[in-house]
Every structure is written in C-alpha cells, then in structure tokens.
C-alpha cells in the first residue's frame, strides 16, 4: 500500500487506473485482524515507519501520551489504525478494490503487460495490467504437528487466524499458549488481565531486542555489505542471523517477567510432543523444564497440561509467500529463483519487465528489513523510479 500510495501521490499512477487485488475484506484488513487477535496495544516499529511517504505523518497525529510509548514514539494500534484509514482516504479512495486470490499471472502476447487470473469463491476472471507489484504478505501460518493432529472440533486456534472465540470463555479458564515471541507475549498478558490462568509453552527463552531485525541494514553501511554478497545462499544466512525471530521489545519483556514472577503467567520451557482431546479440553504432553526456586530451569521433565483452549503463536511456515504463484510465474516467464524458492530480482526489484516484488519476496535483494514497514520504504525508493520509467516509455 505504501508503494502504490506513493506512486499515486507522485502522479506516476492515477488512482482510478490502479487495482488492488486482495482476498480479504478491504485494505489492511489482515493487519487489523492480527493485531486484534494478539491484543497488541503498541507497535514495535517507531512512529517514523508508517505507510505514508512523509516520515513525519504519524508524529503529527499524536495527541497525547496514550498515542505512543517510548522509545522511538512507537504508536498505539488505535493511532496507527487511524493513520491507515487517512492514508487510504487521501491516496487510494478512487482505487478499485477487487476481492479475490491472484492464482496465476501471464504475460500478454505483445509483452506490454500482464493478465492476472483472479478467483473468488466459484468465479474466475482476468485483469489486465501494464505493471504489477507483488505485495503478498506472509506465508501460511505454521501449526505444530501435535496440534494439527487434533480434530477440528478441538478448541485450538492460531493467533494469526482467529482468537475471537477466546472472548466467550468464562473467567478463570485454563489457556495454553504454544510458542514464543511478541504475539505470545501480548496475548498471554491480555488473557491474564482478563482473569484467565495462562501457561506458555516456549521451546526457548524469551529474548529482548528493540527491533526484530538489525537496523544497520536500513542504512548504507550494512546494505552495501549485503549487496556485495554474490551467493544467494550466503545472503539467506545473513538474513536469518540478522532477524531476531521470537524476540520482544524491552518494555514488553520486562512486563512479561513481572507477570511470571508474580505467578500469574506460568512458563514452560519445552516443546509439545503430542496432544489429545479429552471431552471439551485439550491435553498437551511434552518434555521441558519449569523454573525452580532460584528461577533456574530444570530441563528434561515430562510435562502435561490440561486446557480449556490452546493458542498457537508459532509464526509462519518457511519458504516464500504465495509460493504457488511464484512458481507458476518463474516457470512460465522463466524468472530466476534461489534454491529456497525466493525470487532473485535486480536492484530495482523488477523481477520481469513491469513485474516488481516487495516485502518477503524482495528480501534476497533488500535484506533483513524487507518484511517490515521500513522495508516497504526501501522497496519504494527502488521501485518508483523504475515504474515511472517503464510507464513513461510505454506512453
């Protein structure tokens, strides 16, 4: 949305000539759902990382202390939601929104654009475009094997799909959270505050970092070093080492430790190895450890938990998002892929003429920040000049 909004704001694309294809209810619907699911109060990103071109846009909207939290004036979810609404109204109000999945993209015979096949329910139709920006979000959610084996009637949810049924549970319910990271931290605290008994099963300790990737890669020093790496396997290694998966910002980490020490949230350091449904409750079994009297972990114990509901906070599956679409385009248009299935675009992110990648699909070129809000700004600075040159040449 940032890249399209910027193209419209700069007069490169007319708003009524642009089409957004999205399977969800409207722009940013998936983002709203996910922050609501995990009961997030404030973003991890600073106020300068919005979707508008001007980095000062969100800061200008701050009305009081409830709108941000230190450091970096991290905006509240309510303030950021208002920012998204205003951005949509100001730049994309005349843009056509098509609800559906883009399941195939074909090159038009005269090589001046693409035909996008869109499906929604039982209908399929085609959209013709001079240029395409692939901003396909995250891969499918990752559900642990033990939980995936349970019947569909089991009260088991993934935090990035739907947790609304948790609101119907009576106060004092036993809730198990499987996984760690920022979603697990936010949700466990919110559920504890709602009067539930919360247990978090986490394979590793919660770790504290202000950001979920090394901010050095936003600037020229680390970005230049990343660009100088010839091997895409080596680039993937740098990305994996520089992203702080499963970490939480320091203020949330401190708050979570307070709940743990007050014994209002129970921590289990271990992995769920099996699960079963007994009546209406879920039984989790695994090996792990629990804090001893000196708060030291004693690993290797057999552990069983019995819960009224279980929530998986286990992130997303490895591999590229929209992998089927990526594979189809790579094969049909003969576009290069790395061995892990991710596109290999040039510096301007133009994977094919008029076909641009962003977000996770651009990370082998942009590096660790690609999936974050600031990664959209980095991608925009590369895509916008190339898009302008392309459309100008075709007039």
C-alpha positions as CSV (number, residue, x, y, z in Angstrom):
1,X,0.0,0.0,0.0
2,X,2.9,2.3,0.7
3,X,4.4,1.9,-2.8
4,X,1.1,2.2,-4.6
5,X,0.1,5.2,-2.5
6,X,3.4,6.9,-3.2
7,X,3.1,6.2,-7.0
8,X,-0.4,7.9,-6.8
9,X,0.8,10.8,-4.7
10,X,3.7,11.5,-7.1
11,X,1.4,11.4,-10.2
12,X,3.1,8.3,-11.7
13,X,-0.2,6.3,-11.5
14,X,-3.7,7.7,-11.5
15,X,-5.7,6.4,-8.5
16,X,-8.6,5.3,-10.7
17,X,-6.2,3.4,-13.0
18,X,-4.9,1.3,-10.1
19,X,-6.4,-2.0,-8.9
20,X,-5.8,-3.7,-5.6
21,X,-6.3,-7.4,-5.6
22,X,-6.8,-8.8,-2.1
23,X,-8.6,-11.9,-0.7
24,X,-9.6,-10.1,2.5
25,X,-12.5,-7.7,3.2
26,X,-10.6,-4.5,2.4
27,X,-7.2,-2.7,2.6
28,X,-5.3,-3.6,5.7
29,X,-8.0,-6.0,6.9
30,X,-5.4,-8.7,7.6
31,X,-3.3,-6.3,9.7
32,X,-6.3,-5.2,11.8
33,X,-7.3,-8.8,12.4
34,X,-3.9,-9.9,13.5
35,X,-3.2,-7.1,16.0
36,X,-6.7,-7.6,17.4
37,X,-6.1,-11.4,17.7
38,X,-3.0,-11.0,19.8
39,X,-4.4,-8.0,21.8
40,X,-1.5,-5.7,20.8
41,X,-1.5,-2.2,22.3
42,X,1.5,-0.6,20.6
43,X,3.5,-1.3,17.5
44,X,7.1,-2.4,17.6
45,X,8.1,0.0,14.8
46,X,8.7,3.7,15.6
47,X,6.3,6.4,14.6
48,X,8.5,7.3,11.6
49,X,7.7,4.0,10.0
50,X,4.2,4.5,8.6
51,X,2.7,3.9,5.2
52,X,2.8,7.5,4.0
53,X,5.7,8.9,2.1
54,X,6.4,11.6,4.7
55,X,8.1,10.0,7.7
56,X,6.6,12.7,10.0
57,X,3.0,11.9,9.2
58,X,2.2,9.8,12.3
59,X,4.1,12.1,14.7
60,X,2.0,15.0,13.5
61,X,-1.1,13.0,14.6
62,X,0.0,12.3,18.1
63,X,-2.5,14.0,20.5
64,X,-1.3,12.7,23.9
65,X,0.6,10.2,25.9
66,X,-1.9,7.4,25.1
67,X,-1.0,7.6,21.5
68,X,2.6,6.4,21.8
69,X,5.0,4.6,24.1
70,X,8.8,5.1,24.4
71,X,11.3,4.7,23.0
72,X,11.0,6.0,19.4
73,X,7.5,7.2,19.9
74,X,6.1,3.8,19.0
75,X,2.4,4.4,18.0
76,X,-0.6,2.8,19.6
77,X,-2.6,0.4,17.5
78,X,-5.5,2.9,17.6
79,X,-3.3,5.8,16.3
80,X,-1.8,3.6,13.6
81,X,-5.2,2.3,12.5
82,X,-6.3,6.0,12.1
83,X,-3.1,6.6,10.1
84,X,-4.0,3.7,7.7
85,X,-7.6,5.0,7.4
86,X,-6.4,8.5,6.5
87,X,-3.8,7.2,4.0
88,X,-6.4,5.1,2.3
89,X,-8.9,8.0,2.0
90,X,-6.3,10.6,0.9
91,X,-4.4,8.5,-1.7
92,X,-6.4,5.3,-2.6
93,X,-10.0,6.3,-2.3
94,X,-10.6,6.1,-6.1
95,X,-8.6,2.9,-6.5
96,X,-10.6,-0.1,-7.4
97,X,-10.5,-2.9,-4.9
98,X,-11.0,-6.5,-6.2
99,X,-11.6,-9.2,-3.7
100,X,-10.0,-12.5,-4.6
101,X,-6.9,-14.6,-5.0
102,X,-4.4,-14.0,-7.8
103,X,-3.7,-17.6,-8.7
104,X,-1.8,-17.1,-12.0
105,X,-0.1,-14.2,-13.9
106,X,0.6,-14.5,-17.6
107,X,2.5,-12.3,-20.0
108,X,0.4,-10.6,-22.7
109,X,1.4,-11.7,-26.2
110,X,2.7,-8.2,-27.2
111,X,4.8,-8.1,-24.0
112,X,3.3,-4.8,-22.9
113,X,1.7,-6.1,-19.7
114,X,0.2,-9.0,-17.8
115,X,-3.1,-10.9,-17.5
116,X,-3.9,-11.7,-13.8
117,X,-6.3,-14.5,-13.2
118,X,-8.3,-13.8,-10.0
119,X,-10.6,-16.3,-8.3
120,X,-13.2,-15.6,-5.6
121,X,-15.4,-18.4,-4.4
122,X,-16.5,-20.1,-7.6
123,X,-15.9,-17.2,-10.0
124,X,-12.7,-16.6,-12.1
125,X,-12.0,-13.5,-14.1
126,X,-9.0,-11.8,-15.6
127,X,-7.5,-8.3,-15.0
128,X,-5.1,-6.7,-17.5
129,X,-2.3,-4.6,-16.1
130,X,0.6,-2.6,-17.6
131,X,2.6,-3.3,-14.4
132,X,2.3,-5.4,-11.3
133,X,3.6,-5.0,-7.8
134,X,3.6,-8.2,-5.8
135,X,3.0,-7.4,-2.1
136,X,1.7,-10.8,-1.0
137,X,2.3,-10.6,2.8
138,X,3.4,-13.6,4.8
139,X,3.5,-17.4,4.0
140,X,0.7,-19.6,5.6
141,X,0.7,-19.9,9.3
142,X,2.8,-22.6,11.0
143,X,0.7,-25.0,13.1
144,X,2.7,-27.5,15.2
145,X,2.3,-31.2,14.1
146,X,0.9,-32.2,17.6
147,X,-1.9,-29.6,17.3
148,X,-2.6,-30.2,13.7
149,X,-3.4,-33.8,14.5
150,X,-6.4,-32.8,16.7
151,X,-10.0,-32.9,15.4
152,X,-11.4,-29.7,14.0
153,X,-13.8,-29.5,17.0
154,X,-10.9,-29.0,19.4
155,X,-10.7,-25.5,20.9
156,X,-7.3,-24.9,19.2
157,X,-6.5,-21.6,17.4
158,X,-3.6,-19.9,15.6
159,X,-3.1,-16.4,16.8
160,X,-2.8,-15.1,13.2
161,X,-6.1,-16.7,12.1
162,X,-8.9,-16.3,14.7
163,X,-8.9,-15.9,18.5
164,X,-12.3,-14.3,18.9
165,X,-13.8,-17.4,20.5
166,X,-11.5,-16.9,23.5
167,X,-13.7,-14.0,24.4
168,X,-16.6,-16.4,25.1
169,X,-14.6,-18.4,27.7
170,X,-15.6,-17.9,31.3
171,X,-13.3,-16.0,33.6
172,X,-10.8,-18.3,35.2
173,X,-10.4,-20.6,32.2
174,X,-7.1,-22.5,31.7
175,X,-5.5,-21.4,28.4
176,X,-2.3,-22.8,26.9
177,X,-0.1,-20.8,24.6
178,X,2.3,-22.7,22.4
179,X,5.2,-20.7,21.0
180,X,7.0,-17.5,21.9
181,X,7.7,-14.1,20.5
182,X,5.8,-10.9,20.5
183,X,2.4,-12.3,19.7
184,X,2.6,-14.8,22.6
185,X,3.8,-12.1,25.0
186,X,1.0,-9.7,24.2
187,X,-1.7,-12.4,24.2
188,X,-0.6,-14.0,27.4
189,X,-0.6,-10.7,29.3
190,X,-4.0,-9.7,27.9
191,X,-5.5,-13.1,28.8
192,X,-4.1,-13.0,32.3
193,X,-5.5,-9.5,32.8
194,X,-8.9,-10.9,31.7
195,X,-8.8,-13.3,34.6
196,X,-7.6,-16.5,32.9
197,X,-4.9,-18.9,34.0
198,X,-2.3,-18.8,31.3
199,X,0.6,-21.2,30.6
200,X,3.1,-20.5,27.9
201,X,5.0,-23.4,26.3
202,X,8.1,-22.0,24.6
203,X,11.0,-24.0,23.2
204,X,13.4,-21.2,24.0
205,X,13.7,-18.4,26.5
206,X,12.0,-15.1,25.6
207,X,14.7,-12.7,24.4
208,X,14.7,-8.9,24.3
209,X,15.6,-6.8,21.3
210,X,14.1,-3.4,20.4
211,X,13.6,-4.4,16.8
212,X,13.0,-7.7,15.1
213,X,15.9,-7.2,12.6
214,X,19.2,-5.4,12.8
215,X,18.5,-1.7,11.9
216,X,22.0,-1.4,10.5
217,X,20.7,-3.0,7.2
218,X,18.4,0.0,6.7
219,X,21.4,2.3,6.3
220,X,24.1,2.3,3.6
221,X,26.9,0.5,5.6
222,X,25.2,-2.8,6.1
223,X,23.0,-2.5,3.0
224,X,26.2,-2.1,0.9
225,X,27.8,-5.1,2.5
226,X,24.7,-7.2,1.9
227,X,24.6,-6.1,-1.8
228,X,28.2,-7.1,-2.2
229,X,27.5,-10.8,-1.3
230,X,27.4,-12.8,-4.5
231,X,26.0,-16.0,-3.2
232,X,22.2,-16.1,-2.5
233,X,22.7,-18.9,-0.1
234,X,25.1,-16.6,1.9
235,X,22.6,-13.8,1.7
236,X,19.9,-16.1,3.2
237,X,22.3,-16.9,6.0
238,X,22.8,-13.2,6.7
239,X,19.1,-12.6,6.8
240,X,18.5,-15.5,9.2
241,X,21.2,-14.3,11.5
242,X,20.1,-10.7,11.4
243,X,16.4,-11.2,12.0
244,X,15.6,-11.7,15.7
245,X,12.8,-14.1,15.4
246,X,10.8,-14.8,18.6
247,X,12.2,-11.7,20.4
248,X,10.2,-8.9,22.1
249,X,10.9,-5.3,22.8
250,X,12.5,-4.5,26.2
251,X,9.4,-2.9,27.8
252,X,7.2,-5.9,26.9
253,X,9.9,-8.3,28.1
254,X,10.0,-6.5,31.5
255,X,6.3,-6.6,31.8
256,X,6.2,-10.3,30.9
257,X,8.8,-11.1,33.5
258,X,6.7,-9.3,36.1
259,X,3.8,-11.5,35.4
260,X,6.0,-14.6,35.5
261,X,7.5,-13.6,38.9
262,X,4.0,-12.8,40.2
263,X,3.0,-16.4,39.1
264,X,0.0,-15.0,37.1
265,X,1.6,-16.4,33.9
266,X,3.2,-19.9,34.1
267,X,6.2,-20.6,31.8
268,X,7.2,-24.0,30.5
269,X,10.4,-24.1,28.6
270,X,9.9,-27.1,26.3
271,X,8.2,-28.4,23.2
272,X,4.8,-30.0,22.8
273,X,5.3,-33.5,21.5
274,X,1.7,-34.8,21.5
275,X,-1.8,-33.5,22.1
276,X,-5.2,-35.1,22.6
277,X,-8.8,-34.0,23.1
278,X,-10.5,-35.3,26.2
279,X,-14.1,-34.2,26.4
280,X,-14.0,-30.5,25.7
281,X,-10.5,-30.0,27.0
282,X,-7.1,-30.2,25.3
283,X,-4.2,-32.2,26.9
284,X,-0.7,-31.2,25.9
285,X,2.3,-33.5,26.5
286,X,5.9,-32.8,26.2
287,X,9.4,-32.6,27.7
288,X,10.8,-29.5,29.1
289,X,11.5,-27.6,32.3
290,X,9.9,-25.3,34.8
291,X,11.5,-22.6,36.9
292,X,12.9,-23.9,40.2
293,X,13.1,-21.9,43.4
294,X,16.1,-19.9,42.1
295,X,14.3,-19.4,38.8
296,X,16.8,-21.8,37.2
297,X,15.4,-24.1,34.5
298,X,15.4,-27.8,35.2
299,X,15.1,-29.4,31.8
300,X,14.1,-32.9,30.7
301,X,11.0,-33.4,32.7
302,X,7.8,-35.0,31.3
303,X,5.1,-32.3,31.4
304,X,1.4,-32.5,30.9
305,X,-1.1,-29.6,30.8
306,X,-4.9,-29.6,30.6
307,X,-6.6,-26.6,29.0
308,X,-9.9,-25.2,28.0
309,X,-8.3,-23.7,24.9
310,X,-4.9,-23.7,23.2
311,X,-3.5,-20.9,21.0
312,X,-0.5,-21.5,18.7
313,X,1.8,-18.5,18.5
314,X,4.2,-20.2,16.1
315,X,4.5,-17.8,13.3
316,X,4.6,-18.7,9.7
317,X,5.9,-21.6,7.6
318,X,9.3,-21.3,6.0
319,X,9.6,-20.5,2.3
320,X,8.2,-17.7,0.2
321,X,4.6,-16.4,0.5
322,X,2.3,-17.1,-2.4
323,X,4.7,-19.9,-3.4
324,X,2.3,-21.4,-6.0
325,X,2.0,-18.1,-7.8
326,X,5.8,-17.5,-7.6
327,X,6.5,-21.0,-9.0
328,X,3.9,-20.5,-11.8
329,X,5.5,-17.2,-12.9
330,X,9.0,-18.5,-12.6
331,X,8.3,-21.5,-14.8
332,X,6.1,-19.7,-17.4
333,X,8.1,-16.5,-17.6
334,X,11.5,-18.1,-17.0
335,X,12.3,-15.9,-14.0
336,X,15.2,-16.7,-11.7
337,X,14.6,-18.3,-8.2
338,X,17.1,-19.0,-5.5
339,X,17.3,-22.6,-4.2
340,X,14.9,-21.8,-1.4
341,X,12.2,-20.7,-3.8
342,X,12.5,-16.9,-3.4
343,X,12.7,-14.6,-6.4
344,X,16.1,-13.2,-7.5
345,X,15.3,-9.7,-8.6
346,X,17.8,-7.0,-9.7
347,X,18.4,-3.8,-7.7
348,X,15.3,-2.1,-8.9
349,X,13.2,-5.1,-7.8
350,X,11.9,-5.6,-11.3
351,X,11.8,-9.4,-11.4
352,X,10.5,-9.2,-15.0
353,X,9.7,-6.1,-17.1
354,X,6.9,-4.4,-15.3
355,X,6.8,-7.1,-12.6
356,X,8.0,-5.8,-9.2
357,X,8.4,-7.7,-5.9
358,X,8.3,-6.3,-2.4
359,X,8.0,-7.5,1.1
360,X,9.3,-11.0,1.8
361,X,9.7,-11.6,-2.0
362,X,12.3,-8.9,-2.2
363,X,14.4,-9.9,0.8
364,X,17.2,-11.5,-1.2
365,X,17.8,-8.0,-2.6
366,X,16.8,-5.7,0.2
367,X,18.0,-7.9,3.1
368,X,16.7,-8.4,6.7
369,X,14.3,-5.3,6.8
370,X,12.3,-6.4,3.7
371,X,9.3,-7.7,5.6
372,X,9.0,-4.6,7.9
373,X,7.3,-1.3,7.4
374,X,10.7,0.4,6.8
375,X,11.3,-2.3,4.2
376,X,8.4,-1.0,2.2
377,X,10.0,2.4,2.2
378,X,13.3,0.9,1.0
379,X,11.5,-1.0,-1.7
380,X,9.5,2.1,-2.7
381,X,12.7,4.1,-3.3
382,X,13.8,1.4,-5.8
383,X,10.5,0.6,-7.5
384,X,9.1,4.1,-8.0
385,X,11.8,5.4,-10.4
386,X,11.7,2.1,-12.4
387,X,7.9,2.1,-12.5
388,X,8.0,5.8,-13.7
389,X,10.5,5.0,-16.4
390,X,8.5,1.9,-17.6
391,X,5.2,3.7,-17.8
392,X,6.7,6.8,-19.5
393,X,8.3,4.6,-22.1
394,X,5.0,2.9,-22.9
395,X,3.1,6.1,-23.5
